[in-house]
Each structure stands twice: as C-alpha cells, then as structure tokens.
Amino acid sequence: MKQLFWKRIILPDTATSSLSSSDTSTRTIWDDLLNAESLVPVDRLDFEKRFAQVGKTSVSMGQDRLVRVLDARRSQSVSIMKSSLPNERELAAAIMNQDSSKILKQHVTALLANLPTEEDIILIKEADDAKPYGAVLDEPEQFLLLLDMIPHLQRRLQLWAFQNAYPTQLVSISQKIDTLAGACKQIRNSESLKSVFAHVLVYGNYLNGDNVLLGQADGFQLESLAKLANIKDNQNPQALTLVHYLITRLDATKTEFLSELFAELNLIDGASELSLPALVKEITDLCNSYAEMQACMRSIATENTADSPYGTRGIVRVFMNQA
C-alpha cells in the first residue's frame, strides 16, 4: 500500500499509566477513538484497488534479480553521482571529516540534491525485507541506505556547502560595497563634477531670473539634469541643446576637462549597474544563512564528544570563528 507519512501519536498503556480513565481533564480525542476500527467500515477491496503501491518496486527476474524501488530517472541520477564518489568504506569518513580531496564542491551539491527521503528509506527497506530468495537491492537503493546511516547527513552537507560558497559570496559582496563606496567618495570629492553643477546652477538661475518660483536657486534636484536637453539652441535647434553649450563652456575653462571628469568618476559606470536593495538582500541572506549554519552546528554537537577534532564540528567551528 502507499504510505501516509504522518507523525503518529502513541497513547500510554492504560494498564501502566498513572492517569485515571475517568479523568476527563487529561483525555484527548484519541482516547475516544481507541476503537475507531469498529466505528469506520472499510471496503478493503475497493480501498486497496485505489491506493495500492503501483510501480514503485519491481524485482527483475533476469540473471541479476535486482530489486528496484527508485524510478528510472532517479536511479540514473544516483548511479552517476555514486560513480564519482569514494567507495562505501571511505564515503562516511570523507563526509564526517569534510575531506575535500575525496569529495569536491560539485559532489557536495549533488549529494544534497539526491539525499534519500524518509519515504525512500521506508520503501527500500520494505522491498529489501520482501525480496525473493536470491534477489538483491539494486546499487542505487543500496547506496541510499548507506547514506541514511550517516548521522546528521543533511546538516553536515548543508554546512559544507555553505563553507564552499561563503568565500565567493563574501568577495562578491565586498567588491560591490567597495564599488558603491568608492563611487560615493568620487562624487563627493570630484572638483570637475562640482564645476559641472556650478555651471548648471549659474546658467539655470540666469534662465529663470524673471521667474519668482524658479529663479535664485541655491541648488537643484539631480533629476533636473535630464531637462537640460529639452532646451534647444536657437542657432541650431535640430542638433544643439543647453547640454552642448554647457559642455563647450566647461571645456573652455580647462584643457581636457571632460577627460579629467571621467577619470575622477571612473567608478560611476560600475556603481550604476548595481542595485542597492539587491545588495542589501544579498547581505541579509548571507547573514541568515550564517545563523542557520550555527543552528546546524549546534544540532550536530549532540554527537559523541570523543569524535576527532577534525570532524565536522571542529572544522566548522574554526570556519565560523574566522567568518
């Protein structure tokens, strides 16, 4: 039959329990349903027809007599992964000790993607118990049973994957922060940019001199710069605007003015491609992942304290302290 993977409740034995059956304050609905089978008629034939396990396990009656539980695609994926990993005798130790000489980064990712589920293990064990004489589990199924025997396997692999990804993520975030901070510093310190703003302010006030609402400004919003191109040059309105005029005036104030301006603001292009909200999210996600890994490490700390200091706990503790 198909499995319903619930979390079951086992009531205490009434013969040994100190609770009185007449104590209604401690009774639950499950106490009232101890004889549920007598209350619910089951059409076994119809139910088994509808919910029997179909196509999950099969026994090859050829020369190999292999018992297979996994579907073809999953079986192939596990087989490919298994072929690139250490043999069964070395695998557990390599994972427990995070031996990167035997398990590469891509192998850690593959292991996480192919971890056996609770359902997988139950079905494989059932198939193993029910297999005919002389039949054996296929290699992918045997391999998943082997993985299931490694304590805290998922948490160990998650910690390892985080350690593998952390340096690259940290460098990427640091570079983006440096680019943004550098661009802000360049904007703040650029004398050429101050000259540009000074020219825009002076000529803008000149244009708006007769307007009591727009003239005599002490500054302007940056989005106002986009409007400079809307003011046409009377001598050549098809080709020239106030932007061209200001560039001409700025170039006249200093030789190679534009070259100096671009040199002083060489980080602006890179910074303009970055999204500050996206960068904040990257930093937040990394901090959250770090907190999750600390929780993983605490859960692994329940393992025997006599374990090697070079096992997962020792390696990750050193890494976390350095991170």
FISE-744894 format. One record per residue (C-alpha): z, y, x; chain; residue in one letter; residue number from 1. Coordinates in nm, 2 decimals. Layout:
NODE      w      v      u kette rest  nr
NODE      Z      Y      X     A    A NUM
...
END
This chain:
NODE      w      v      u kette rest  nr
NODE   0.00   0.00   0.00     A    M   1
NODE  -0.04   0.36   0.10     A    K   2
NODE   0.27   0.52   0.24     A    Q   3
NODE   0.46   0.81   0.09     A    L   4
NODE   0.62   0.98   0.39     A    F   5
NODE   0.93   1.13   0.22     A    W   6
NODE   1.27   1.19   0.36     A    K   7
NODE   1.48   0.93   0.18     A    R   8
NODE   1.84   0.96   0.07     A    I   9
NODE   2.08   0.66   0.10     A    I  10
NODE   2.38   0.68  -0.12     A    L  11
NODE   2.71   0.55   0.02     A    P  12
NODE   2.81   0.20  -0.08     A    D  13
NODE   3.03   0.23  -0.39     A    T  14
NODE   3.24  -0.06  -0.27     A    A  15
NODE   3.34   0.11   0.05     A    T  16
NODE   3.31   0.47  -0.05     A    S  17
NODE   3.63   0.66  -0.10     A    S  18
NODE   3.47   0.86  -0.38     A    L  19
NODE   3.56   0.75  -0.73     A    S  20
NODE   3.26   0.67  -0.96     A    S  21
NODE   3.43   0.88  -1.22     A    S  22
NODE   3.45   1.19  -1.00     A    D  23
NODE   3.17   1.39  -1.16     A    T  24
NODE   3.21   1.68  -0.91     A    S  25
NODE   3.05   1.48  -0.63     A    T  26
NODE   2.79   1.29  -0.84     A    R  27
NODE   2.43   1.37  -0.80     A    T  28
NODE   2.12   1.29  -1.00     A    I  29
NODE   2.06   1.00  -0.77     A    W  30
NODE   2.38   0.83  -0.87     A    D  31
NODE   2.25   0.84  -1.23     A    D  32
NODE   1.92   0.68  -1.11     A    L  33
NODE   2.06   0.38  -0.93     A    L  34
NODE   1.89   0.15  -1.18     A    N  35
NODE   1.57   0.36  -1.20     A    A  36
NODE   1.35   0.04  -1.19     A    E  37
NODE   1.49  -0.06  -1.53     A    S  38
NODE   1.40   0.28  -1.67     A    L  39
NODE   1.04   0.31  -1.54     A    V  40
NODE   0.80   0.04  -1.64     A    P  41
NODE   0.54  -0.02  -1.36     A    V  42
NODE   0.19  -0.16  -1.42     A    D  43
NODE   0.18  -0.33  -1.08     A    R  44
NODE  -0.18  -0.45  -1.11     A    L  45
NODE  -0.31  -0.11  -1.20     A    D  46
NODE  -0.09   0.08  -0.95     A    F  47
NODE  -0.19  -0.15  -0.66     A    E  48
NODE  -0.55  -0.12  -0.76     A    K  49
NODE  -0.53   0.26  -0.74     A    R  50
NODE  -0.30   0.30  -0.44     A    F  51
NODE  -0.36   0.00  -0.21     A    A  52
NODE  -0.43   0.08   0.15     A    Q  53
NODE  -0.81   0.08   0.18     A    V  54
NODE  -1.00   0.07   0.51     A    G  55
NODE  -0.70   0.17   0.72     A    K  56
NODE  -0.65  -0.16   0.91     A    T  57
NODE  -0.90  -0.43   0.99     A    S  58
NODE  -0.90  -0.74   1.20     A    V  59
NODE  -1.21  -0.82   1.40     A    S  60
NODE  -1.27  -1.19   1.37     A    M  61
NODE  -1.51  -1.19   1.66     A    G  62
NODE  -1.43  -1.30   2.01     A    Q  63
NODE  -1.19  -1.01   2.07     A    D  64
NODE  -0.99  -1.05   1.75     A    R  65
NODE  -0.88  -0.69   1.77     A    L  66
NODE  -0.66  -0.52   1.51     A    V  67
NODE  -0.77  -0.16   1.44     A    R  68
NODE  -0.59   0.10   1.24     A    V  69
NODE  -0.75   0.42   1.36     A    L  70
NODE  -1.08   0.54   1.22     A    D  71
NODE  -1.38   0.52   1.45     A    A  72
NODE  -1.38   0.89   1.55     A    R  73
NODE  -1.00   0.90   1.62     A    R  74
NODE  -1.02   0.57   1.81     A    S  75
NODE  -1.31   0.70   2.03     A    Q  76
NODE  -1.12   1.03   2.10     A    S  77
NODE  -0.80   0.84   2.20     A    V  78
NODE  -1.01   0.60   2.42     A    S  79
NODE  -1.18   0.88   2.60     A    I  80
NODE  -0.85   1.06   2.66     A    M  81
NODE  -0.68   0.74   2.78     A    K  82
NODE  -0.96   0.67   3.03     A    S  83
NODE  -0.88   1.00   3.21     A    S  84
NODE  -0.50   0.95   3.23     A    L  85
NODE  -0.28   0.75   3.47     A    P  86
NODE  -0.22   0.38   3.39     A    N  87
NODE   0.05   0.28   3.14     A    E  88
NODE   0.31   0.22   3.42     A    R  89
NODE   0.26   0.57   3.56     A    E  90
NODE   0.20   0.78   3.25     A    L  91
NODE   0.55   0.82   3.12     A    A  92
NODE   0.69   0.92   3.46     A    A  93
NODE   0.40   1.16   3.51     A    A  94
NODE   0.47   1.33   3.18     A    I  95
NODE   0.85   1.34   3.23     A    M  96
NODE   0.81   1.49   3.58     A    N  97
NODE   0.51   1.71   3.49     A    Q  98
NODE   0.31   1.56   3.77     A    D  99
NODE   0.00   1.79   3.77     A    S 100
NODE  -0.16   1.58   4.04     A    S 101
NODE  -0.20   1.30   3.79     A    K 102
NODE  -0.22   1.49   3.46     A    I 103
NODE  -0.44   1.80   3.47     A    L 104
NODE  -0.42   2.10   3.23     A    K 105
NODE  -0.70   1.97   3.01     A    Q 106
NODE  -0.52   1.64   2.99     A    H 107
NODE  -0.21   1.81   2.85     A    V 108
NODE  -0.42   1.98   2.59     A    T 109
NODE  -0.59   1.65   2.50     A    A 110
NODE  -0.26   1.47   2.47     A    L 111
NODE  -0.13   1.74   2.23     A    L 112
NODE  -0.44   1.72   2.02     A    A 113
NODE  -0.41   1.34   1.99     A    N 114
NODE  -0.04   1.28   1.95     A    L 115
NODE   0.04   0.99   1.72     A    P 116
NODE   0.17   1.10   1.38     A    T 117
NODE   0.46   0.93   1.20     A    E 118
NODE   0.21   0.77   0.97     A    E 119
NODE   0.00   0.64   1.26     A    D 120
NODE   0.30   0.46   1.41     A    I 121
NODE   0.42   0.31   1.09     A    I 122
NODE   0.07   0.18   1.01     A    L 123
NODE   0.01   0.04   1.36     A    I 124
NODE   0.35  -0.14   1.36     A    K 125
NODE   0.28  -0.28   1.02     A    E 126
NODE  -0.06  -0.40   1.13     A    A 127
NODE   0.09  -0.55   1.45     A    D 128
NODE   0.35  -0.74   1.25     A    D 129
NODE   0.09  -0.87   1.01     A    A 130
NODE  -0.18  -0.96   1.25     A    K 131
NODE  -0.31  -1.32   1.25     A    P 132
NODE  -0.22  -1.56   1.54     A    Y 133
NODE  -0.42  -1.48   1.85     A    G 134
NODE  -0.51  -1.13   1.73     A    A 135
NODE  -0.40  -0.82   1.93     A    V 136
NODE  -0.39  -0.45   1.87     A    L 137
NODE  -0.69  -0.26   2.00     A    D 138
NODE  -0.63  -0.04   2.31     A    E 139
NODE  -0.62   0.30   2.13     A    P 140
NODE  -0.35   0.17   1.90     A    E 141
NODE  -0.15   0.02   2.19     A    Q 142
NODE  -0.18   0.35   2.37     A    F 143
NODE  -0.04   0.55   2.08     A    L 144
NODE   0.25   0.31   2.06     A    L 145
NODE   0.31   0.37   2.43     A    L 146
NODE   0.31   0.75   2.38     A    L 147
NODE   0.55   0.71   2.09     A    D 148
NODE   0.80   0.55   2.33     A    M 149
NODE   0.82   0.87   2.55     A    I 150
NODE   1.13   1.07   2.44     A    P 151
NODE   1.06   1.43   2.32     A    H 152
NODE   0.69   1.38   2.40     A    L 153
NODE   0.56   1.67   2.18     A    Q 154
NODE   0.82   1.91   2.31     A    R 155
NODE   0.75   1.82   2.67     A    R 156
NODE   0.38   1.86   2.63     A    L 157
NODE   0.43   2.20   2.45     A    Q 158
NODE   0.65   2.32   2.73     A    L 159
NODE   0.39   2.20   2.99     A    W 160
NODE   0.10   2.36   2.80     A    A 161
NODE   0.30   2.69   2.78     A    F 162
NODE   0.36   2.68   3.16     A    Q 163
NODE  -0.01   2.62   3.22     A    N 164
NODE  -0.12   2.91   3.00     A    A 165
NODE   0.15   3.16   3.08     A    Y 166
NODE   0.02   3.29   3.42     A    P 167
NODE  -0.32   3.36   3.29     A    T 168
NODE  -0.19   3.52   2.97     A    Q 169
NODE   0.06   3.73   3.18     A    L 170
NODE  -0.21   3.85   3.42     A    V 171
NODE  -0.44   3.94   3.13     A    S 172
NODE  -0.17   4.14   2.95     A    I 173
NODE  -0.07   4.31   3.27     A    S 174
NODE  -0.42   4.41   3.35     A    Q 175
NODE  -0.47   4.56   3.01     A    K 176
NODE  -0.14   4.75   3.03     A    I 177
NODE  -0.24   4.88   3.37     A    D 178
NODE  -0.58   5.00   3.24     A    T 179
NODE  -0.43   5.18   2.95     A    L 180
NODE  -0.15   5.34   3.15     A    A 181
NODE  -0.40   5.44   3.43     A    G 182
NODE  -0.63   5.59   3.17     A    A 183
NODE  -0.35   5.79   3.02     A    C 184
NODE  -0.25   5.91   3.36     A    K 185
NODE  -0.60   6.01   3.44     A    Q 186
NODE  -0.64   6.21   3.12     A    I 187
NODE  -0.31   6.38   3.18     A    R 188
NODE  -0.39   6.48   3.54     A    N 189
NODE  -0.76   6.55   3.53     A    S 190
NODE  -0.84   6.91   3.63     A    E 191
NODE  -1.20   6.86   3.53     A    S 192
NODE  -1.10   6.75   3.18     A    L 193
NODE  -0.87   7.05   3.14     A    K 194
NODE  -1.17   7.27   3.23     A    S 195
NODE  -1.38   7.10   2.96     A    V 196
NODE  -1.10   7.16   2.70     A    F 197
NODE  -1.06   7.52   2.82     A    A 198
NODE  -1.44   7.58   2.77     A    H 199
NODE  -1.44   7.43   2.43     A    V 200
NODE  -1.13   7.63   2.33     A    L 201
NODE  -1.27   7.96   2.45     A    V 202
NODE  -1.62   7.92   2.31     A    Y 203
NODE  -1.48   7.78   1.99     A    G 204
NODE  -1.25   8.08   1.94     A    N 205
NODE  -1.54   8.30   2.02     A    Y 206
NODE  -1.75   8.14   1.74     A    L 207
NODE  -1.46   8.16   1.50     A    N 208
NODE  -1.35   8.51   1.59     A    G 209
NODE  -1.41   8.66   1.25     A    D 210
NODE  -1.25   8.37   1.06     A    N 211
NODE  -0.88   8.42   1.00     A    V 212
NODE  -0.83   8.05   0.93     A    L 213
NODE  -1.02   7.91   1.23     A    L 214
NODE  -1.00   8.17   1.50     A    G 215
NODE  -0.74   8.25   1.76     A    Q 216
NODE  -0.66   7.88   1.80     A    A 217
NODE  -0.42   7.76   2.08     A    D 218
NODE  -0.58   7.42   2.08     A    G 219
NODE  -0.78   7.17   1.87     A    F 220
NODE  -0.77   6.82   1.74     A    Q 221
NODE  -0.98   6.58   1.95     A    L 222
NODE  -1.20   6.47   1.66     A    E 223
NODE  -1.33   6.83   1.66     A    S 224
NODE  -1.53   6.75   1.98     A    L 225
NODE  -1.77   6.54   1.77     A    A 226
NODE  -1.86   6.86   1.57     A    K 227
NODE  -1.99   7.04   1.88     A    L 228
NODE  -2.32   6.85   1.85     A    A 229
NODE  -2.37   6.99   1.49     A    N 230
NODE  -2.40   7.35   1.62     A    I 231
NODE  -2.77   7.40   1.72     A    K 232
NODE  -2.90   7.62   1.99     A    D 233
NODE  -3.13   7.89   1.83     A    N 234
NODE  -3.37   7.88   2.12     A    Q 235
NODE  -3.44   7.51   2.08     A    N 236
NODE  -3.26   7.37   1.77     A    P 237
NODE  -3.45   7.04   1.78     A    Q 238
NODE  -3.32   6.94   2.12     A    A 239
NODE  -3.02   7.16   2.23     A    L 240
NODE  -2.67   7.20   2.09     A    T 241
NODE  -2.34   7.36   2.18     A    L 242
NODE  -2.27   7.04   2.38     A    V 243
NODE  -2.57   7.10   2.61     A    H 244
NODE  -2.47   7.47   2.65     A    Y 245
NODE  -2.11   7.39   2.75     A    L 246
NODE  -2.23   7.12   3.00     A    I 247
NODE  -2.45   7.39   3.16     A    T 248
NODE  -2.17   7.63   3.18     A    R 249
NODE  -1.93   7.37   3.33     A    L 250
NODE  -2.19   7.26   3.58     A    D 251
NODE  -2.23   7.63   3.68     A    A 252
NODE  -1.85   7.66   3.76     A    T 253
NODE  -1.85   7.39   4.02     A    K 254
NODE  -2.11   7.18   4.21     A    T 255
NODE  -2.12   6.82   4.10     A    E 256
NODE  -1.88   6.90   3.81     A    F 257
NODE  -1.99   6.61   3.60     A    L 258
NODE  -1.97   6.36   3.89     A    S 259
NODE  -1.61   6.47   3.95     A    E 260
NODE  -1.52   6.45   3.58     A    L 261
NODE  -1.65   6.09   3.56     A    F 262
NODE  -1.47   6.00   3.89     A    A 263
NODE  -1.14   6.14   3.76     A    E 264
NODE  -1.18   5.94   3.44     A    L 265
NODE  -1.32   5.61   3.57     A    N 266
NODE  -1.07   5.40   3.37     A    L 267
NODE  -1.16   5.55   3.03     A    I 268
NODE  -1.45   5.32   2.96     A    D 269
NODE  -1.24   5.01   3.01     A    G 270
NODE  -0.95   5.15   2.82     A    A 271
NODE  -1.17   5.25   2.52     A    S 272
NODE  -1.27   4.88   2.48     A    E 273
NODE  -0.90   4.78   2.44     A    L 274
NODE  -0.72   4.77   2.11     A    S 275
NODE  -0.35   4.88   2.13     A    L 276
NODE  -0.25   4.69   1.81     A    P 277
NODE  -0.42   4.37   1.95     A    A 278
NODE  -0.24   4.42   2.29     A    L 279
NODE   0.10   4.46   2.11     A    V 280
NODE   0.02   4.14   1.92     A    K 281
NODE  -0.06   3.96   2.24     A    E 282
NODE   0.27   4.07   2.39     A    I 283
NODE   0.47   3.98   2.08     A    T 284
NODE   0.30   3.63   2.06     A    D 285
NODE   0.38   3.56   2.42     A    L 286
NODE   0.75   3.67   2.37     A    C 287
NODE   0.77   3.45   2.06     A    N 288
NODE   0.62   3.15   2.25     A    S 289
NODE   0.87   3.20   2.52     A    Y 290
NODE   1.15   3.19   2.26     A    A 291
NODE   1.01   2.87   2.11     A    E 292
NODE   0.99   2.71   2.45     A    M 293
NODE   1.35   2.79   2.51     A    Q 294
NODE   1.43   2.61   2.19     A    A 295
NODE   1.23   2.32   2.30     A    C 296
NODE   1.41   2.31   2.63     A    M 297
NODE   1.75   2.31   2.45     A    R 298
NODE   1.64   2.01   2.24     A    S 299
NODE   1.53   1.82   2.55     A    I 300
NODE   1.87   1.89   2.71     A    A 301
NODE   2.01   1.61   2.50     A    T 302
NODE   1.86   1.36   2.73     A    E 303
NODE   2.07   1.19   2.99     A    N 304
NODE   2.22   1.44   3.24     A    T 305
NODE   2.17   1.19   3.52     A    A 306
NODE   1.79   1.24   3.49     A    D 307
NODE   1.61   1.37   3.80     A    S 308
NODE   1.65   1.75   3.85     A    P 309
NODE   1.27   1.75   3.90     A    Y 310
NODE   1.21   1.62   3.54     A    G 311
NODE   1.10   1.84   3.26     A    T 312
NODE   1.44   2.01   3.22     A    R 313
NODE   1.47   2.10   3.58     A    G 314
NODE   1.11   2.22   3.62     A    I 315
NODE   1.11   2.42   3.30     A    V 316
NODE   1.45   2.58   3.38     A    R 317
NODE   1.32   2.71   3.71     A    V 318
NODE   1.00   2.83   3.54     A    F 319
NODE   1.19   3.01   3.26     A    M 320
NODE   1.41   3.18   3.51     A    N 321
NODE   1.11   3.31   3.71     A    Q 322
NODE   0.91   3.41   3.40     A    A 323
END
